[in-house]
């Protein structure tokens, strides 16, 4: 099978390149990847990182309109994509981009014009049936009409696809974690290395209001200064000042630590330093948690997770932690207290989370499931070809 994967996530090693690496190793797959040579991510430009040991062909390409302000990156596209299709002639075009992006519509248009026998696979993170302005609604409608198979990151995503008119086959395949990098380590040694001690709960990521971070601070206030619980915020963001102000007002300064962002290779030590990870996001009119990659990073380290019921969080936590109502500081405090008081429960949930990662969320497992979908799509292709010749 000749697979062309279009994905800005493959620009750097610690994101989509790991999936491509595993896909390229599977038998029967000839994989080419198209990714930007330059990309704008979370307020800064980043450059292409060559894979360390590629099992596939990667094409770092110039993109037009990589960032357009209000349109963000959803107008980006590859000027050379037609030439790439003509040369490689893939059986399947896997578009790891949202259907409302120009890159997806452009790929479908080129397929129809140049290579109508190729199948389109469209992947989505979206779990809210948003109405987008022109031209993004038109892009999505066109792409979904031309999609042969769809992949969503969570169950809600399938419902969104159906609500937007897609009637074809679809499956849920989550994100993945490098389980060689993220693995259980000596928890007390990791705490000492990071500069923490006692029973530690923490949040890892951008410090933004939508992540429910103020609810965590309020929960610490409910637990009180004699709770024996330390809270660590690992990351940076504009919301830090508001958090620090509230921490001071509650008199929790000695119990709450703000640690700087860590590089990917440093995160396993942080995850192992926590007795529980907190991801208590709040749903807004335009966003709710689409997956929560930090959940499976913590699980891979055997760390249980306390999460809100926003979006996909309960689905990803499953048996590997506790779920609370979003916005409820009282329930967050009770969940922290439960795990603090029950080491055996922490161990059971940590083990359950790690088992879930092995079963569903390693790059190898996700790649195997993607290959299974490709095989199904090739069966569709053969069936369509046979029907033509009847």
C-alpha positions as CSV (number, residue, x, y, z in Angstrom):
1,X,0.0,0.0,0.0
2,X,1.3,3.4,-0.9
3,X,0.2,5.9,1.8
4,X,0.7,9.7,1.6
5,X,0.3,11.2,5.0
6,X,-0.3,15.0,5.1
7,X,0.4,16.2,8.7
8,X,1.9,19.4,10.2
9,X,2.3,17.2,13.4
10,X,5.1,15.3,11.6
11,X,7.3,18.5,11.5
12,X,9.0,17.6,14.8
13,X,10.3,14.3,16.3
14,X,8.3,14.2,19.5
15,X,4.9,14.5,17.8
16,X,3.7,12.9,14.6
17,X,7.0,11.6,13.5
18,X,6.8,8.8,16.0
19,X,3.6,7.5,14.4
20,X,5.1,7.8,11.0
21,X,8.2,5.9,12.2
22,X,6.0,3.0,13.5
23,X,3.8,3.0,10.3
24,X,6.9,2.8,8.1
25,X,8.1,-0.3,9.9
26,X,4.9,-2.2,9.3
27,X,4.9,-4.7,6.5
28,X,3.2,-3.8,3.2
29,X,3.3,0.0,3.7
30,X,5.2,2.4,1.5
31,X,4.9,5.7,3.4
32,X,5.6,9.3,2.3
33,X,4.9,12.2,4.6
34,X,4.3,15.8,3.7
35,X,5.0,18.3,6.5
36,X,5.8,22.0,6.7
37,X,9.4,23.2,6.6
38,X,8.3,26.1,8.8
39,X,5.3,26.2,11.1
40,X,3.7,28.6,13.6
41,X,2.7,26.9,16.9
42,X,1.5,28.5,20.1
43,X,2.8,31.9,19.4
44,X,6.2,31.1,17.9
45,X,7.8,29.8,14.7
46,X,9.4,26.4,14.6
47,X,11.5,24.7,12.0
48,X,11.5,21.1,10.6
49,X,13.4,18.5,12.5
50,X,14.8,15.6,10.4
51,X,13.8,12.2,11.8
52,X,16.6,10.5,13.6
53,X,16.2,7.1,11.9
54,X,13.4,7.3,9.3
55,X,11.6,4.1,8.1
56,X,9.7,6.3,5.6
57,X,10.2,9.2,3.2
58,X,9.5,12.6,4.6
59,X,9.1,15.7,2.5
60,X,9.6,19.0,4.3
61,X,7.7,21.4,2.1
62,X,7.1,25.1,1.9
63,X,3.6,26.1,2.7
64,X,1.5,29.1,1.6
65,X,-0.4,31.0,4.3
66,X,1.1,29.2,7.3
67,X,-0.5,31.7,9.7
68,X,-3.2,34.3,8.9
69,X,-4.2,35.7,12.3
70,X,-7.9,35.1,12.7
71,X,-7.7,32.3,10.2
72,X,-4.8,30.7,12.2
73,X,-3.2,27.9,10.2
74,X,-6.4,26.7,8.5
75,X,-5.6,28.4,5.2
76,X,-2.2,26.7,4.9
77,X,-1.6,24.5,1.8
78,X,1.3,23.0,-0.1
79,X,2.1,24.4,-3.6
80,X,3.9,21.2,-4.6
81,X,1.2,18.8,-3.5
82,X,0.0,18.1,-7.1
83,X,3.5,17.3,-8.2
84,X,3.9,15.0,-5.2
85,X,0.7,13.1,-6.0
86,X,1.7,12.8,-9.6
87,X,5.1,11.3,-8.8
88,X,4.2,9.1,-5.8
89,X,0.6,8.0,-6.9
90,X,-0.6,6.9,-3.5
91,X,-3.4,4.4,-2.9
92,X,-4.5,6.3,0.2
93,X,-4.2,10.0,1.1
94,X,-4.3,10.3,4.9
95,X,-5.1,13.9,5.8
96,X,-4.1,14.4,9.5
97,X,-5.6,17.9,9.4
98,X,-9.1,19.2,10.2
99,X,-11.6,18.9,7.4
100,X,-12.4,22.7,7.4
101,X,-8.8,23.5,6.6
102,X,-7.7,24.6,3.1
103,X,-5.0,21.9,3.1
104,X,-7.7,19.2,3.3
105,X,-9.9,20.7,0.6
106,X,-6.9,21.2,-1.7
107,X,-5.8,17.6,-1.3
108,X,-9.4,16.4,-2.1
109,X,-9.6,18.7,-5.1
110,X,-6.2,17.4,-6.4
111,X,-7.2,13.8,-5.8
112,X,-10.4,14.3,-7.9
113,X,-8.5,16.0,-10.6
114,X,-5.4,13.9,-10.9
115,X,-5.8,10.6,-9.1
116,X,-9.5,9.6,-8.6
117,X,-8.7,6.0,-7.7
118,X,-6.9,7.2,-4.5
119,X,-8.9,7.0,-1.3
120,X,-9.2,9.8,1.2
121,X,-8.9,9.3,5.0
122,X,-9.8,12.4,7.1
123,X,-8.7,12.7,10.7
124,X,-10.3,15.1,13.3
125,X,-9.7,16.2,16.8
126,X,-13.0,18.2,16.9
127,X,-15.6,17.3,19.5
128,X,-17.9,20.3,19.2
129,X,-20.3,20.8,16.2
130,X,-19.1,24.4,15.6
131,X,-20.4,26.5,12.7
132,X,-17.4,28.1,11.0
133,X,-17.4,31.2,8.9
134,X,-16.9,31.3,5.2
135,X,-14.9,29.6,3.6
136,X,-14.2,27.1,6.3
137,X,-17.8,25.6,6.4
138,X,-17.6,25.1,2.6
139,X,-14.2,23.4,2.9
140,X,-15.5,21.0,5.5
141,X,-18.6,20.2,3.5
142,X,-16.5,19.5,0.4
143,X,-14.0,17.4,2.3
144,X,-16.5,15.2,4.1
145,X,-18.3,14.5,0.8
146,X,-15.0,13.3,-0.6
147,X,-13.9,11.3,2.5
148,X,-13.8,7.5,2.2
149,X,-13.0,6.9,5.9
150,X,-12.8,9.1,8.9
151,X,-10.9,8.9,12.2
152,X,-11.8,10.8,15.3
153,X,-9.8,11.1,18.5
154,X,-12.8,10.5,20.8
155,X,-16.3,9.1,20.6
156,X,-17.9,12.6,20.6
157,X,-15.9,13.3,17.4
158,X,-17.9,10.6,15.5
159,X,-21.1,12.4,16.5
160,X,-19.8,15.7,15.2
161,X,-18.9,14.1,11.9
162,X,-22.4,12.7,11.6
163,X,-23.9,16.1,12.6
164,X,-21.9,17.7,9.8
165,X,-23.2,15.3,7.2
166,X,-20.6,12.5,7.0
167,X,-22.2,9.1,6.5
168,X,-19.2,6.9,5.7
169,X,-17.2,4.5,7.9
170,X,-15.5,5.9,10.9
171,X,-13.4,4.8,13.9
172,X,-12.0,6.3,17.1
173,X,-8.2,6.2,17.4
174,X,-6.7,8.2,20.2
175,X,-3.4,10.0,20.5
176,X,-0.3,8.2,21.6
177,X,2.7,8.4,23.9
178,X,6.3,7.2,23.7
179,X,6.1,4.4,26.3
180,X,9.9,4.0,26.1
181,X,10.4,7.5,27.2
182,X,7.4,7.7,29.6
183,X,7.7,4.8,32.0
184,X,7.6,4.2,35.8
185,X,10.7,5.6,37.7
186,X,11.6,5.8,41.4
187,X,9.0,8.3,42.6
188,X,10.8,9.6,45.6
189,X,14.0,10.1,43.6
190,X,12.1,12.0,41.0
191,X,10.5,14.2,43.7
192,X,14.0,15.0,45.1
193,X,15.3,15.8,41.6
194,X,12.4,18.2,40.8
195,X,12.6,19.8,44.3
196,X,9.3,18.4,45.7
197,X,8.4,16.3,48.7
198,X,5.4,14.8,50.5
199,X,2.1,14.0,48.7
200,X,2.3,15.9,45.4
201,X,-0.4,16.7,42.9
202,X,0.2,18.7,39.8
203,X,-0.8,20.2,36.5
204,X,1.5,20.1,33.5
205,X,0.9,22.4,30.5
206,X,0.0,25.9,29.5
207,X,-1.3,28.1,32.3
208,X,-4.6,29.2,30.8
209,X,-8.0,29.7,32.4
210,X,-9.8,27.1,30.4
211,X,-7.8,24.3,32.1
212,X,-9.7,24.9,35.3
213,X,-6.5,25.9,37.2
214,X,-8.3,28.3,39.5
215,X,-10.5,25.4,40.6
216,X,-7.4,23.5,41.6
217,X,-6.2,26.5,43.8
218,X,-9.6,26.7,45.4
219,X,-9.5,23.0,46.1
220,X,-6.2,23.5,47.9
221,X,-7.9,26.2,50.0
222,X,-10.6,23.7,50.9
223,X,-8.0,21.0,51.9
224,X,-6.3,23.6,54.1
225,X,-2.7,24.4,55.0
226,X,-2.4,21.3,57.2
227,X,-3.4,18.8,54.5
228,X,0.1,17.6,53.7
229,X,-0.6,18.1,50.0
230,X,1.8,20.1,47.7
231,X,0.5,21.4,44.4
232,X,2.9,22.0,41.5
233,X,2.1,23.9,38.3
234,X,4.6,23.0,35.6
235,X,4.4,25.3,32.6
236,X,3.9,29.0,31.7
237,X,1.2,31.2,30.5
238,X,-0.7,34.5,31.0
239,X,-2.9,33.0,33.7
240,X,0.0,32.6,36.2
241,X,-0.3,36.0,37.7
242,X,-4.0,35.4,38.6
243,X,-3.1,32.1,40.1
244,X,-0.3,33.5,42.2
245,X,-2.6,36.3,43.4
246,X,-5.2,33.8,44.6
247,X,-2.6,31.5,46.2
248,X,-1.3,34.5,48.2
249,X,-4.8,35.5,49.2
250,X,-5.5,32.0,50.5
251,X,-2.2,31.9,52.4
252,X,-1.1,28.8,50.4
253,X,2.3,30.2,49.3
254,X,4.3,27.4,50.9
255,X,2.1,24.7,49.5
256,X,1.9,25.7,45.8
257,X,5.0,25.6,43.5
258,X,5.3,27.1,40.1
259,X,7.9,25.3,38.0
260,X,9.1,26.3,34.5
261,X,8.1,24.4,31.4
262,X,10.1,21.2,30.7
263,X,11.4,19.8,27.4
264,X,9.7,16.5,26.3
265,X,12.6,14.4,27.5
266,X,12.3,15.9,31.0
267,X,8.6,15.3,31.4
268,X,8.8,11.7,32.5
269,X,10.7,12.7,35.6
270,X,8.0,15.3,36.4
271,X,5.2,12.8,35.8
272,X,6.9,10.4,38.2
273,X,7.3,13.1,40.8
274,X,3.5,13.5,41.0
275,X,1.3,11.2,43.1
276,X,-1.6,12.4,40.9
277,X,-1.9,14.5,37.8
278,X,-4.7,17.0,37.6
279,X,-6.5,17.9,34.3
280,X,-9.8,19.6,35.4
281,X,-10.6,21.6,32.2
282,X,-13.7,23.7,31.8
283,X,-15.9,23.6,28.7
284,X,-16.4,26.9,26.9
285,X,-18.7,27.8,24.0
286,X,-16.0,27.0,21.5
287,X,-13.8,24.4,23.2
288,X,-13.8,21.4,25.4
289,X,-11.0,19.0,26.1
290,X,-10.4,17.0,22.9
291,X,-8.2,14.3,24.3
292,X,-5.7,15.3,27.0
293,X,-2.3,13.9,26.0
294,X,-0.9,14.6,29.5
295,X,-3.3,11.9,30.8
296,X,-1.6,9.1,28.9
297,X,1.8,10.5,29.6
298,X,1.0,10.3,33.3
299,X,-0.6,6.8,32.9
300,X,2.5,5.6,31.1
301,X,4.5,6.5,34.2
302,X,2.0,4.7,36.4
303,X,0.6,8.0,37.8
304,X,-3.2,8.2,38.4
305,X,-5.1,11.2,37.1
306,X,-7.9,13.4,38.6
307,X,-9.8,14.9,35.7
308,X,-13.0,16.8,35.1
309,X,-15.9,15.6,33.0
310,X,-15.0,18.0,30.1
311,X,-15.0,16.4,26.7
312,X,-12.8,13.3,26.3
313,X,-11.2,13.4,29.7
314,X,-13.4,10.7,31.4
315,X,-13.0,8.5,28.3
316,X,-9.2,8.7,28.4
317,X,-8.9,8.4,32.1
318,X,-11.2,5.3,32.2
319,X,-10.0,3.1,35.1
320,X,-6.8,5.1,35.6
321,X,-8.1,7.8,38.0
322,X,-11.0,9.7,39.3
323,X,-13.5,12.0,37.4
324,X,-15.1,15.0,39.0
325,X,-17.6,17.6,37.8
326,X,-16.0,20.4,36.0
327,X,-15.9,23.6,38.0
328,X,-16.3,21.8,41.3
329,X,-13.4,22.7,43.7
330,X,-15.1,20.6,46.4
331,X,-15.0,17.5,44.2
332,X,-11.4,18.1,43.3
333,X,-10.5,18.4,46.9
334,X,-12.4,15.2,47.8
335,X,-10.6,13.3,45.0
336,X,-7.2,14.6,46.1
337,X,-8.0,13.5,49.7
338,X,-9.2,10.1,48.5
339,X,-5.9,9.4,46.7
340,X,-3.8,10.9,49.5
341,X,-5.4,8.6,52.0
342,X,-5.4,5.4,50.0
343,X,-1.9,4.4,48.6
344,X,-3.3,1.0,47.4
345,X,-5.9,2.8,45.3
346,X,-3.2,5.0,43.8
347,X,-1.2,1.9,42.9
348,X,-4.2,0.1,41.3
349,X,-5.2,3.2,39.3
350,X,-1.7,3.8,38.2
351,X,-1.4,0.2,37.0
352,X,-4.7,0.4,35.3
353,X,-3.6,3.6,33.5
354,X,-0.4,2.0,32.3
355,X,-2.3,-1.1,31.1
356,X,-4.6,1.2,29.1
357,X,-1.6,2.9,27.5
358,X,-0.2,-0.5,26.4
359,X,-3.5,-1.6,25.0
360,X,-4.6,1.6,23.2
361,X,-2.2,4.5,23.3
362,X,1.4,3.6,22.3
363,X,2.6,4.8,19.0
364,X,3.0,1.1,17.9
365,X,-0.6,0.3,18.8
366,X,-2.0,3.4,17.2
367,X,0.0,2.7,14.0
368,X,-1.2,-0.9,13.9
369,X,-4.8,0.3,14.1
370,X,-4.2,2.8,11.4
371,X,-2.8,0.1,9.2
372,X,-5.9,-2.0,9.8
373,X,-8.0,0.9,8.5
374,X,-5.7,1.3,5.4
375,X,-6.4,-2.4,4.7
376,X,-10.1,-1.9,5.0
377,X,-9.9,1.0,2.6
378,X,-7.9,-1.0,0.1
379,X,-10.7,-3.5,0.3
380,X,-13.1,-0.7,-0.6
381,X,-10.9,0.2,-3.5
382,X,-10.7,-3.3,-4.8
383,X,-14.5,-3.7,-4.5
384,X,-15.1,-0.4,-6.4
385,X,-12.7,-1.6,-9.1
386,X,-14.5,-4.9,-9.4
387,X,-17.9,-3.2,-9.7
388,X,-16.6,-1.1,-12.6
389,X,-15.6,-4.3,-14.5
390,X,-18.9,-6.1,-13.9
